[in-house]
Amino acid sequence: MTKTPAHHIHSEEDREDYTRYEFDVPEGHHEQMRLDKYITQFIQNATRNKVQEGIRNGWVRVNGLLEKASYRVQPGDEIVIIVPKAPPPEARAENIPLEIVHEDEDVIVVDKPAGMVVHPSYGNWNGTLVNALLWHTGRLSTANHDQDMLRPGIVHRLDKGTSGLLVVARNDHAHHHLSKQFAEKSVERAYRTVIWGAPQKNRGTIHQPLGRDPSDRKKMAVLEPGKGKDAITHYRVLKRYDHLALLDVTLETGRTHQIRVHFSWMGHPVLGDPVYGGDSVRYGPNTGTRKTMFQNIFSLLGRQCLHARTLGFEHPASGDWLQFTSEIPDDMEKVLEKLEHYCT
């Protein structure tokens, strides 16, 4: 989809990462045309297939809602289209400080700070972990290049708001070896998190399939059996606070947003999570000193209270088992101090 003619357009905004179009279905339009066909009329060089792909990707909203390509447009409908621009051909090296935990000829283990995106993508072409690693090492695996030249060396990811340990491959042999370990579930991954409320049992497993949220493709959700990917999360309660709990969490699978979605599904969203309901007081009173404390906590965190604390894997060259531990970052430590003081 490219430049749009002015007919029915009342707003067109060209930004660095995307172009946004807004237009209304005029009064008196009674054909009830399919959404994909209607849009194709007004987007130059757009094919029906491209428009349908954009609708599936969530680039099109009607009256603020995601609709199917078969939706019949109505007079007065407001249609908003956001078209992402083409990415750069490959990631660029940038001089960004990194905390390197381990480095050899095959792998690099980094302690990623919260707020850093792992690899370039729409809205974050610069300032990512990959950009920093390319400056630091100049050599990462190219095993992803057939599909994506913006993710050299990346075999697993952490969300932008999640801090902690991540291993990166420096060559293709290491990349394939590590990927195989993740696929076979032999990599050890343990997290620390604070959740709202607490599970009844001190130990447990959440085994629920995950996939894209049908109502918002930017989010993940627990889906019906057979409709999502298998996802298994094990947890252990380390400490119970007043309406919150500190957990040790281990992953058997590594789906997008897995820990955050699984605990939100249980009714125990991760403290501070702005996407899955953890950034407001979920349990207990929200008045007086307690209200002020949580306002301070949300301001202090600005993210989900989730840290990738332990990472263990077999070295792809030597076969030795390597295991690393990361200390809880300052923002989470301060949160735990407040909970110890006010919520025990």
N, C-alpha and C positions, 0 to 999 in steps of 0.2 A: 504494500500500500504506500503510495507516494502522495504528491501534492493534490489537494482537494479543491474543486471549483467552489465558487462562492455561494452557489444555489443552496439555500436553507442553512448555510453556515452562519452561526452568530459568534463563534470564538475559534481561533486557531492560534496555538501557542507552540513555538519551536524552541525546544530546550536542547541541552548538550546530549542527553541520553535518550530523549524521546520527543515525539510530536503528539500533541493533544488536540483533538478536534471535538467540538460540540455542535450539534445541530438538532432542530426540532422537526418532528413530522407535522406538516402544516394542517390546520383545520380544513376540513373539506376533503382530506385525503381518505377515501373510503375503500380503497382496493384491498386493504388488509394483506399487503405483500409480505412475504417471508423476510425476516430480518437480514439474512445474508444477501438476498437479491436486492433489497432496498439500499443497503450500504454500497453495493457494487456499482449502483447507478451514479454515485456521487464521489467515488474515490477513483481518480484517474489511474490507469494502468493496473487496477486491482482485478484479479480474477476471482471467480466464485470460490475456488479452492483456497486461495490465500485468505479471503474474508472468513471462511469457515474455520481455518486454522487459527486466525486471530480470535474468533469467538471462543474456540476450545481453550485457548491459552489465557482467557480471562481479560483480553484487551478491550472488550466491548461491554458496556453496561447500558441498560435501558431503565431510565428512572431510578438509577442507582443500583439496579439489580443485575446479576448475571442471568442471561436468558440463552436458550438454545437457538441454533441457526434457524430452526423452524418456527420460532416465535413470529406471530403476525403483528406487524406494527399498527399502532392506533394513532389517530389524530391527537396531537398534544404530547406524544412520547418525546422525552429528551434522550438523545443517544449521545454517549460520550465514548470516543475511541482514543486509546493511548497506544501509539505505535513505537515500540523500542527501536532505536537506531542500531545499525550494524556495529558489532564490537570491533576493537582494534584486532589486527591479524594475530598478534601474540602479546604476551605479558612483557612489560618493560621493567628493567632493573631500577630500583629506587633505594636511596640511602636512608633506610629506616632502621632504628635500633632494634635488636633482637636479643632475647635471652636464650642462648644456646645451652642446652643441658648436656648434650653429647653430640660429637661429630667425628665421623671417620670417612673412609673412601666410599662407603656404601649408603650410609644413612645419616640423617640429622634429626635429633630430637629437640624440639623447641617448647618453651613454656609460653604459650600464646596469651597475651593480655586480653581482658574483656574489651570489646569495642573494635577489635581488629577482624576484618573479614578474611577468610582463608585464601580465596582466589578471586581474580577479577570476574565481575558479572555485571549485569545491568544495574546502573546506579552506583557501582563501586569499581570503576576501571583502574583506580590508583589506590595506593596506600594499603595494599593487602599483604598478607604473609608471603605470598608468592613473589610479589614485587620486591619485598625486603630480602628474601632468600636468594633471588637472582643477583642482587647486588653483593650479598655476602659471599656466595659460593661461585656464582657464574656457571654452575653446572648442576642441572637436575635431570631426572629421567625424562625421556621423551615418549614413554609408552602410551601416554594419553593423546599424542599429537594427531593420530588418525581421526579422532573425534573432537578434540578440544585442545587447542594450543595455548589456552589460557590457564591450564591446570598442570604445568610440569611438576613432576615429583609427588603429586597429591594422591595418596591412597586412602585417606579417610579425612573427615572434616569435623570441626567444632563450630557450633553456631557463633555468630558475631558476638552475642552477649555472654557466651560461655568462655571461661578462662581455663587454662591448663595445658596438659601435655599432648603433643601431636608428633608423630613420626613422619618424615618425608624421605622419599627415595632419591638417591643421587645418580643412579644408573638404572637401566632397564631390567637387568637381572634382579636387583634389589626390589624394584617396583613389582615385578611379577611374583617374586617370592613373598613379599609382604601382602600383596593382594590375595594370594592363595591362603595365607594364614587368617586373614580377616574372613574370607569366604568359608573356611573350615572352622571358624569360631574358636581358634586357639589363642588369639591375642587377649591378654588380660587388660581390662579397662574398668577402673573403679572411680566413682565420683563421690563428692560430698555435696549435699544439697539441704536446704531448709524448705519444708513444705507447710502449707496451711493444714491445721488439724493433724491427725496422726492415724495410721492404720491400727486396727484393733490388735493385730499380732505383731510381735517384735521382729519377725522374719516373714518374708513372703515373696511370691512371684506373680508378676502381671504378665499374662500371655494373651495378648489381644492384637489382631491384625491392624496395621496402619496403612493409610493412603491419603490422597488429597481430599480435603474437606469439600464435599460437593457444592457447598454454598459459598466457599471462598478458597480459591485455588492457591492463595498464598499461605494457607494454613494446612496442617495435617489433622487427621481425626482417626479415632477408632472406627473401623468399618465392620460390616457384617462378615461372618466367616465366608471365605472364598472370594471376597471383593478387595482385599488388601494384602499387603505383604506380611509374612510371619514376623512377629516382634515379641521378644522375651526380655523382661527386666526383672532382676532380683534385687531385693532391698533388705536392709537391716536397720532397725531403729537404734540409734546411738544415744539419743537423749530426747525426752519429752519435755516440752515447755508448755506454758499456758496457751493452748489452742495452736501450737506449732510443734514441729519435730525436726531434729537433725538426723539425717539418714546417710548411711553408706550404701551406694547403689552400684551394682555391677551389670554390665550389658552382655547378653548372650548373642544378640543381634545389634546392628547399628543403623537403625532407620532414622530418617530425618526427624528431628525434634522428639525422638522416642521417649526420653525420660519426661520431658515437659508434657507431652500429650498423655502418656500413660497415667501420670499422677493427677492431671487435670480431669481425666475420665473417671478416676476414683473419687473425685470430689476434693482432692488435696493438691491444688495447683502449687507449683514452685513459687516461693516467696519472691515478689518483685517481677514476675513474668508479665510483660506488657501485652503478650499475644494471647495467652491461655488463662487469663483471669487471676493472676497472682499479684497484680499491682493495686489492689484495694483490700481493705480489711474483710476477710471472709468469715472469720469466727471470732466470737467474743465481742465485748463492748467496743464501740468506736467513739468514745467520749473522753474528755479530760486529758490526763497525762498519757494514757494509752494511745489516744488519737494522735497527740503530738509526737509520741515516740515513733509510731509507724509512718507518719509524715516524714520524719527525719530519716528513717530507714529507707523509704522509697527514694528520697532525694539522694541519699548516700550511695545506694546501689545503682539506680538507673538501668537495671538489667535484671535478668533472672539470677537468683542466688544458686549458682551451679558451677562447680569446679571439677575439671578432669584431673584427679589427684594422682592416680597410679596408672602406669602404662608398662606392660611387659610383653615381649615378643622374642622370637628366635632370630638371631642375627642372620641375615641372608647369605653371608659368606662363611663365617666361622661355625655357624650352628649353635653358638653359645646362647644361653637364655639371658636376655638383658631386661632389667626391671628398674624403673625410675619412679620417684615420688616427688611431687610438687607441694610446697607449703601452701596453705590456704592464703589467698591474697588479702591485702589490707582491708579492702571494703567488706569482705565477708567476715573477717576477724572482728571488725568493729560492730557488725550486725550481731554476731554471736555474743559479744560483750554486753550489748544492750539487752539481748534476750536473757542472759544470765542475771542481769541486774533487775529487770522489770518483769520477767515472765517465768520466774521459778518460785 
